[in-house]
Amino acid sequence: MVVVLDGFDGVTLGLVIPTLVNEWRIDAAAFTLPLVVGSIGLVIGYSSSGWASARAGRRRVILSGTALFAVGSAWTAVSTTLPPLSMARLVTGVGLGIIVPPVTSLAADNGPSLRRETITVLVTLGLAVGPTIAGLTAGKLIGAYGWESVLWAGAVLPVLLMPFLWCGMHESADSARQRPEKGQAAVRHLFVVGRRSVTLLLWAISLLVVTTISVVTTWAPVLVTDYGLSPTDAPLAIAAFGLGGMTGGSVLVLLTTRFPAATVVVATAGLGAVLLLVAARAPLSHLGLLIALAGIGMCLIATVNGLVAVAMSRYPGPLRTTGVGWVIALGRIGGIIGPVYGGALVTLRLSSRDIVLATCALMIVAALLNIMLARHLRDVP
């Protein structure tokens, strides 16, 4: 539930920007600053989660992070100019980012070791469910109560969840007996002999895949108009991608009960690259394009969630939160790079199909790195 709320709060600003553009009478491009600052906050939160969990315990970090993003969402709701809005999103981003790694590692540690990857995928699926709920409810809330209501929902719901988190979250029996020693969860331990290659491959793949996702989700409404969709139908591209993402997460849950996550990720990354190539070069109908985008969303989101599951299974207990946090943090950096990469391609006045093809190149590299990762994990028990 807390991960679902995390995903909900992560997209609330983007959902209210069209309303704010009219009410504040400023250009939409002015909101680039709070959006980028929010992403920076996420990177700070993800990358510091292991350090914080090792010192304060995962339970306290989850409770504190939940309170922090609730405060940030409330601050966003009462902001009337861009500077405080940007600071509010920084606070929100740190709170959102710092809780996901300890939540996933805590859930995995409390379950059977053979189902650790599946549990991780199931929990991280909340990051796709939350934005979907936000997208379905935001329009009605804004129409009935104003744009602030979406942000207040993101502030009040975590507060209502806090008593349940307080009473219901417990460290696993193994974690309770084995308190991590000082420095045991430090980032440097991700690069010791036997882990260095896995860490570098996970980071590189996460960066490439999330950069691709960011290009698609940022520029798809613009690019699909060149495929013949009308501006009013263009948002269907994002809806198709999001629906595919939810489907991909669900399919990944089922697949990881039978196959190692690293093997599944090889298939999803490769299929994602193929579908991007199809979208770039095949003569698709409007429906065919939306189906292709749904397939791309399914494969790319499944790949990202699968990488988190691989990190969860390959790093030892005290290092899991740090390992997962940094894999996601590198992905969030890709989330900052993606819009810039796509914008640069648009500036070059490439056709939409050529832009999709250039984005496909990122996934081809990611797919090849995934093959290297799977082979390495197969050879190193």
GUKEFI-167513 format. One record per residue (C-alpha): x, y, z. Coordinates in pm, 1 decimal. Each point is the difference from the previous one (the first is absolute). Layout:
<sepas>
+----------+----------+----------+
:        u :        v :        w :
+----------+----------+----------+
:        X :        Y :        Z :
...
+----------+----------+----------+
</sepas>
This chain:
<sepas>
+----------+----------+----------+
:        u :        v :        w :
+----------+----------+----------+
:      0.0 :      0.0 :      0.0 :
:    277.5 :    244.5 :     79.9 :
:    163.4 :    -69.5 :   -337.3 :
:   -334.6 :     60.2 :   -174.4 :
:    -23.2 :    336.9 :    177.4 :
:    362.2 :     66.2 :    -96.1 :
:    -90.7 :    -51.4 :   -366.8 :
:   -313.0 :    214.7 :     43.6 :
:    189.3 :    295.2 :    147.0 :
:    277.1 :    -28.9 :   -257.0 :
:   -225.8 :    108.1 :   -288.2 :
:   -234.5 :    248.6 :    169.0 :
:    189.7 :    311.5 :   -107.2 :
:      3.3 :   -108.1 :   -363.8 :
:   -375.8 :    -56.4 :     14.0 :
:    -78.3 :    349.2 :    131.7 :
:    243.6 :    195.6 :   -221.1 :
:   -257.7 :     59.8 :   -278.9 :
:   -231.6 :    157.2 :    258.4 :
:    280.1 :    203.3 :    157.3 :
:    103.6 :    135.1 :   -341.2 :
:   -346.0 :    158.0 :    -33.1 :
:    -40.5 :    111.8 :    361.3 :
:    353.5 :    138.6 :     48.5 :
:     17.0 :    132.0 :   -357.2 :
:    352.0 :   -126.3 :    -65.6 :
:    147.7 :   -216.7 :   -273.8 :
:      8.2 :   -376.6 :     50.8 :
:    377.9 :      1.2 :    -58.9 :
:     40.1 :    190.4 :    330.2 :
:    -93.7 :   -318.0 :    186.1 :
:    314.8 :   -171.8 :   -125.4 :
:    182.0 :    121.0 :    313.2 :
:   -229.7 :   -162.4 :    261.5 :
:    -19.0 :   -317.1 :   -209.9 :
:    379.2 :    -27.9 :    -24.9 :
:     48.0 :     94.1 :    367.1 :
:   -249.9 :   -271.3 :     94.2 :
:    201.6 :   -254.5 :   -198.0 :
:    316.8 :    115.7 :    175.4 :
:   -176.8 :    -55.1 :    332.4 :
:    -86.3 :   -354.5 :   -109.1 :
:    364.2 :    -70.9 :    -85.6 :
:    107.6 :    132.7 :    341.8 :
:   -261.9 :   -214.7 :    172.3 :
:     78.3 :   -321.6 :   -186.9 :
:    376.8 :     34.7 :     33.3 :
:    -11.3 :     81.6 :    373.1 :
:   -257.3 :   -263.2 :     99.6 :
:    256.0 :   -272.3 :     72.2 :
:    211.8 :    230.1 :    214.6 :
:   -304.7 :    121.1 :    192.5 :
:   -143.0 :   -350.2 :     46.8 :
:    330.5 :   -132.3 :    134.2 :
:      8.0 :    271.5 :    266.1 :
:   -363.3 :     50.8 :     94.8 :
:   -157.9 :   -328.7 :   -109.2 :
:   -227.8 :    -58.7 :   -295.5 :
:   -320.1 :     42.9 :    200.5 :
:     93.7 :    350.2 :    118.2 :
:    115.2 :    101.7 :   -347.2 :
:   -330.6 :   -113.0 :   -152.7 :
:   -203.7 :    185.1 :    262.3 :
:    213.0 :    314.7 :    -29.5 :
:      1.0 :     -7.6 :   -380.5 :
:   -377.3 :    -42.5 :    -10.8 :
:    -44.1 :    298.7 :    230.5 :
:    245.3 :    200.3 :   -211.4 :
:   -178.0 :    -50.7 :   -330.7 :
:   -334.2 :     73.1 :    167.8 :
:    141.5 :    333.2 :    122.7 :
:    145.7 :     69.0 :   -345.3 :
:   -333.9 :    -66.2 :   -167.3 :
:   -180.5 :    230.9 :    243.4 :
:    264.3 :    268.3 :    -59.5 :
:    -53.9 :    -36.2 :   -375.4 :
:   -374.2 :     48.4 :     49.7 :
:     45.5 :    335.4 :    176.4 :
:    275.2 :    130.6 :   -231.2 :
:    -93.0 :    300.3 :   -213.9 :
:    327.8 :     68.4 :   -183.3 :
:    269.5 :   -211.4 :   -163.4 :
:    284.1 :     33.6 :    259.6 :
:   -195.0 :   -150.1 :    294.9 :
:   -158.9 :   -249.6 :   -238.0 :
:    347.6 :   -115.9 :   -105.0 :
:    115.9 :    -35.1 :    360.9 :
:   -315.7 :   -193.0 :     82.1 :
:     69.2 :   -244.5 :   -281.6 :
:    357.7 :    -45.1 :    118.9 :
:   -128.7 :   -100.4 :    345.7 :
:   -265.5 :   -222.3 :   -157.4 :
:    257.1 :   -165.5 :   -225.3 :
:    235.2 :    -83.2 :    287.2 :
:   -287.2 :   -152.4 :    198.0 :
:   -127.9 :   -199.4 :   -297.5 :
:    343.7 :   -130.8 :    -91.8 :
:    128.7 :    -93.9 :    342.7 :
:   -282.1 :   -243.7 :     83.1 :
:    -16.5 :   -229.6 :   -305.5 :
:    327.1 :   -194.6 :     54.2 :
:    -63.0 :    -74.5 :    370.4 :
:   -363.9 :    -88.3 :    -71.7 :
:     97.5 :   -252.2 :   -266.9 :
:    286.9 :   -149.9 :    201.0 :
:   -214.4 :    -22.8 :    315.5 :
:   -277.4 :   -177.5 :   -191.2 :
:    248.7 :   -238.6 :   -163.3 :
:    172.5 :    -80.3 :    330.9 :
:   -333.8 :    -86.5 :    162.0 :
:    -85.9 :   -249.0 :   -274.7 :
:    145.2 :   -335.6 :   -109.3 :
:    348.9 :     35.9 :   -147.1 :
:   -103.1 :   -191.8 :   -313.5 :
:   -271.6 :    258.6 :    -67.1 :
:    213.6 :    307.0 :     66.6 :
:      4.0 :    113.7 :   -365.0 :
:   -375.1 :    -48.9 :    -40.9 :
:    -78.1 :    192.9 :    318.6 :
:    224.6 :    284.9 :   -115.3 :
:   -174.8 :     20.6 :   -336.9 :
:   -342.9 :    -11.0 :    166.2 :
:     83.3 :    284.5 :    238.9 :
:    158.6 :    220.7 :   -266.3 :
:   -311.1 :    -49.1 :   -214.7 :
:   -152.7 :    260.7 :    230.3 :
:    210.2 :    262.9 :   -178.1 :
:   -209.4 :    -67.4 :   -313.3 :
:   -332.0 :    -36.6 :    180.5 :
:     33.1 :    334.9 :    180.8 :
:     31.3 :    216.8 :   -313.3 :
:   -286.4 :   -189.5 :   -161.2 :
:   -227.1 :     79.3 :    294.6 :
:    115.0 :    361.9 :    -11.2 :
:    -72.9 :     24.6 :   -371.6 :
:   -349.6 :   -143.8 :     43.1 :
:    -96.8 :    221.6 :    295.2 :
:    187.2 :    328.5 :    -53.4 :
:   -236.5 :    140.3 :   -262.1 :
:   -306.9 :    -48.9 :    219.2 :
:    174.2 :    143.5 :    306.6 :
:    121.9 :    307.4 :   -188.4 :
:   -343.0 :     56.1 :   -153.7 :
:   -179.6 :    -27.1 :    334.3 :
:    246.1 :    149.2 :    249.9 :
:    282.4 :    169.9 :   -191.7 :
:    357.4 :   -103.3 :    -77.3 :
:    100.5 :     15.8 :    366.7 :
:   -224.3 :   -296.5 :     80.2 :
:    228.9 :   -240.8 :   -189.1 :
:    297.2 :    110.7 :    210.6 :
:   -200.2 :    -11.7 :    322.5 :
:   -102.0 :   -357.3 :    -81.1 :
:    371.4 :    -79.7 :    -34.9 :
:     58.8 :    156.8 :    341.8 :
:   -293.8 :   -137.8 :    198.3 :
:      5.2 :   -362.6 :   -118.6 :
:    357.5 :    -68.6 :    123.0 :
:    -91.0 :    150.7 :    338.0 :
:   -300.1 :   -233.6 :     24.3 :
:    228.6 :   -293.0 :    -84.6 :
:    260.5 :     88.1 :    265.9 :
:   -169.4 :   -179.9 :    296.1 :
:    -17.9 :   -320.3 :   -205.7 :
:    366.6 :     33.3 :    -95.8 :
:     89.8 :     59.3 :    364.5 :
:   -185.3 :   -309.5 :    120.4 :
:     41.8 :   -232.1 :   -296.2 :
:    362.6 :     35.3 :   -111.4 :
:    261.9 :   -216.3 :    166.6 :
:    356.4 :    -94.7 :    -79.9 :
:     47.8 :   -361.7 :   -102.7 :
:    123.1 :   -242.7 :    264.7 :
:    341.6 :    -26.2 :   -169.8 :
:     37.9 :    376.2 :    -23.4 :
:    -95.4 :     44.7 :    363.0 :
:    269.9 :   -246.0 :    108.3 :
:    267.1 :    133.3 :   -233.4 :
:     36.8 :    372.7 :     40.4 :
:    222.5 :    133.1 :   -281.9 :
:    344.2 :    112.7 :    108.9 :
:    109.1 :    356.2 :    -62.3 :
:     76.9 :     53.7 :   -368.7 :
:   -131.7 :   -342.1 :   -100.7 :
:   -261.3 :    158.8 :   -227.2 :
:    241.7 :    253.1 :   -153.6 :
:     -3.9 :     50.2 :   -376.3 :
:    363.5 :   -114.4 :    -29.0 :
:   -108.5 :   -354.3 :     86.1 :
:   -194.7 :    -10.8 :   -326.0 :
:    335.2 :      1.8 :   -181.4 :
:    194.1 :   -271.3 :    181.9 :
:    132.8 :   -291.4 :   -204.3 :
:   -291.2 :   -218.8 :   -109.1 :
:   -253.4 :    286.3 :      6.6 :
:    165.6 :    268.9 :   -209.3 :
:   -110.1 :   -132.7 :   -340.0 :
:   -356.7 :    -60.2 :    114.1 :
:    -22.3 :    349.4 :    149.6 :
:    135.6 :    174.7 :   -309.2 :
:   -225.7 :   -197.4 :   -233.1 :
:   -308.9 :     65.1 :    213.5 :
:     76.3 :    371.9 :     13.5 :
:     64.0 :     29.4 :   -373.7 :
:   -312.6 :   -195.4 :    -97.5 :
:   -219.4 :    195.8 :    241.8 :
:    133.6 :    330.1 :   -136.9 :
:    -64.2 :   -101.2 :   -362.0 :
:   -345.2 :   -149.7 :     53.2 :
:   -137.8 :    286.0 :    209.1 :
:    147.7 :    253.5 :   -244.2 :
:   -197.6 :   -179.5 :   -270.8 :
:   -316.3 :      0.3 :    211.9 :
:     43.8 :    370.8 :     69.3 :
:     42.1 :     83.9 :   -369.2 :
:   -315.7 :   -194.4 :    -85.9 :
:   -216.4 :    137.8 :    281.2 :
:    121.3 :    359.0 :    -48.0 :
:    -15.6 :     25.7 :   -377.2 :
:   -254.9 :   -261.6 :   -108.6 :
:   -298.5 :    242.5 :     -7.7 :
:    199.4 :    222.5 :   -235.8 :
:    151.5 :   -274.4 :   -214.3 :
:   -317.7 :   -200.0 :    -63.1 :
:   -162.3 :    296.5 :   -175.7 :
:    251.7 :    -62.1 :   -280.8 :
:   -137.3 :   -353.1 :    -18.9 :
:   -342.7 :    147.0 :    -76.8 :
:   -163.8 :     19.6 :    343.8 :
:   -183.9 :    323.1 :     73.2 :
:    117.8 :    219.5 :    288.9 :
:   -310.6 :    -96.6 :    198.2 :
:     76.3 :   -370.4 :    -47.7 :
:    373.5 :     36.6 :     71.1 :
:    -35.8 :    -55.0 :    380.7 :
:   -120.1 :   -351.1 :    -82.6 :
:    366.3 :    -79.0 :    -67.5 :
:     86.3 :     52.8 :    366.1 :
:   -309.7 :   -190.3 :    110.0 :
:    101.9 :   -295.1 :   -220.3 :
:    356.5 :      9.5 :    133.1 :
:   -122.5 :     13.1 :    361.6 :
:   -247.1 :   -283.5 :    -48.0 :
:    276.1 :   -206.6 :   -154.5 :
:    226.0 :     83.1 :    294.0 :
:   -253.6 :   -131.9 :    249.8 :
:    -44.3 :   -313.8 :   -208.6 :
:    376.2 :    -46.6 :    -17.4 :
:     34.6 :     20.5 :    375.6 :
:   -275.4 :   -257.2 :     47.1 :
:    149.0 :   -237.4 :   -257.6 :
:    340.6 :     38.2 :    163.8 :
:   -145.7 :   -112.8 :    333.0 :
:   -116.7 :   -321.9 :   -164.6 :
:    319.6 :    -60.8 :   -196.5 :
:    231.6 :     45.2 :    298.1 :
:   -178.8 :   -282.7 :    179.9 :
:    142.8 :   -236.6 :   -264.8 :
:    311.2 :    166.2 :   -144.2 :
:    288.8 :    207.3 :    141.8 :
:    -63.1 :    373.7 :    -32.0 :
:    323.5 :     47.6 :   -198.8 :
:   -126.1 :   -242.9 :   -266.2 :
:   -339.1 :    170.8 :    -19.0 :
:    162.9 :    341.0 :    -34.9 :
:    201.7 :   -119.0 :   -300.9 :
:   -326.9 :    -88.0 :   -175.2 :
:   -185.7 :    320.9 :     93.7 :
:    289.0 :    229.5 :    -95.5 :
:     49.7 :   -175.1 :   -332.6 :
:   -371.5 :      5.6 :    -82.6 :
:    -17.3 :    367.0 :    100.2 :
:    278.0 :     83.8 :   -247.2 :
:   -178.8 :   -196.0 :   -275.7 :
:   -330.9 :    180.1 :     62.2 :
:    172.1 :    340.0 :     -8.2 :
:    151.0 :    -98.8 :   -333.4 :
:   -344.0 :   -102.7 :   -124.9 :
:   -145.8 :    334.7 :    111.7 :
:    284.2 :    181.5 :   -175.9 :
:    -20.5 :   -172.7 :   -336.1 :
:   -320.2 :   -205.2 :    -44.4 :
:   -305.4 :    157.5 :   -172.4 :
:   -232.4 :    -15.3 :    301.5 :
:   -362.9 :    102.9 :     20.1 :
:   -107.1 :    221.5 :    289.1 :
:   -117.0 :   -303.7 :    194.2 :
:    318.1 :   -186.2 :    -89.6 :
:    209.4 :    289.3 :    131.2 :
:   -186.6 :      2.0 :    331.8 :
:     39.0 :   -377.4 :     31.2 :
:    372.5 :     35.4 :    -70.5 :
:     27.9 :    270.0 :    268.0 :
:   -182.2 :   -223.6 :    247.4 :
:    245.6 :   -278.8 :    -78.9 :
:    294.1 :    237.8 :     40.4 :
:   -133.7 :    113.4 :    336.8 :
:    -50.3 :   -361.6 :    107.9 :
:    358.1 :    -97.1 :    -89.1 :
:    177.8 :    309.6 :    130.2 :
:   -179.2 :     14.9 :    335.5 :
:     46.1 :   -374.5 :     46.7 :
:    371.6 :     42.2 :    -71.2 :
:     40.2 :    272.1 :    262.8 :
:   -189.3 :   -198.0 :    264.3 :
:    198.2 :   -310.1 :    -93.7 :
:    329.1 :    183.3 :     56.2 :
:   -113.0 :     89.9 :    351.6 :
:    -83.8 :   -365.9 :     60.8 :
:    345.7 :   -105.2 :   -123.2 :
:    163.7 :    249.4 :    237.1 :
:   -212.7 :   -127.3 :    286.2 :
:    105.6 :   -359.7 :    -58.2 :
:    370.2 :     59.9 :    -68.7 :
:    101.1 :    227.9 :    287.2 :
:     29.1 :   -130.8 :    358.4 :
:   -245.7 :    110.9 :    269.5 :
:    160.4 :    318.1 :    139.3 :
:     90.0 :    118.0 :   -349.9 :
:   -334.9 :    -63.0 :   -167.9 :
:   -153.4 :    337.3 :     75.4 :
:    312.5 :    180.6 :   -121.8 :
:     21.6 :   -212.5 :   -315.3 :
:   -365.3 :     46.1 :    -90.6 :
:     14.5 :    371.2 :     83.4 :
:    291.2 :     63.9 :   -234.4 :
:   -148.0 :   -202.8 :   -285.6 :
:   -316.1 :    211.6 :     19.6 :
:    203.1 :    320.2 :     49.2 :
:    186.5 :    -60.3 :   -325.9 :
:   -337.1 :    -50.3 :   -161.6 :
:   -121.2 :    334.3 :    131.5 :
:    307.1 :    166.0 :   -149.3 :
:   -116.5 :   -151.9 :   -326.2 :
:   -334.8 :    164.4 :     69.3 :
:    178.9 :    336.2 :     -5.2 :
:    208.1 :    -81.2 :   -308.6 :
:   -292.8 :   -135.8 :   -204.1 :
:   -191.6 :    324.5 :    -62.9 :
:    327.3 :    174.4 :    -88.4 :
:     98.6 :   -280.4 :   -240.1 :
:   -341.3 :      5.8 :   -163.8 :
:      3.7 :    379.5 :    -16.0 :
:    338.9 :     -3.5 :   -171.2 :
:   -132.7 :   -243.6 :   -263.2 :
:   -304.2 :    222.8 :    -55.5 :
:    228.0 :    303.8 :    -35.3 :
:    188.5 :   -182.6 :   -277.6 :
:   -335.7 :     -8.4 :   -185.2 :
:      9.0 :   -375.1 :    -41.2 :
:   -322.7 :   -170.8 :    -96.7 :
:   -197.1 :   -168.1 :    277.3 :
:     91.5 :   -342.0 :   -136.6 :
:    370.4 :     87.2 :      4.1 :
:    -30.9 :    125.1 :    359.0 :
:   -160.7 :   -331.0 :     99.4 :
:    279.4 :   -182.4 :   -183.3 :
:    264.9 :    199.4 :    188.5 :
:   -177.4 :    -89.5 :    323.6 :
:     -8.2 :   -364.5 :   -108.9 :
:    381.0 :      9.3 :    -14.0 :
:      5.2 :     54.5 :    377.9 :
:   -209.3 :   -312.4 :     56.1 :
:    213.7 :   -206.6 :   -235.1 :
:    304.5 :     83.2 :    212.4 :
:   -200.4 :    -74.5 :    316.7 :
:   -110.1 :   -336.9 :   -142.0 :
:    360.9 :    -96.3 :    -78.8 :
:    108.6 :     99.1 :    351.3 :
:   -284.6 :   -209.4 :    140.5 :
:    136.2 :   -303.9 :   -183.0 :
:    341.9 :     68.1 :    154.7 :
:   -160.8 :     31.7 :    344.3 :
:   -192.3 :   -327.1 :    -33.4 :
:    311.7 :   -187.5 :   -113.5 :
:    204.7 :    146.3 :    284.3 :
:   -260.8 :    -98.2 :    260.0 :
:    -20.6 :   -348.4 :   -150.3 :
:    378.4 :    -45.6 :     30.2 :
:     24.8 :    153.4 :    351.2 :
:   -223.8 :   -183.2 :    249.4 :
+----------+----------+----------+
</sepas>
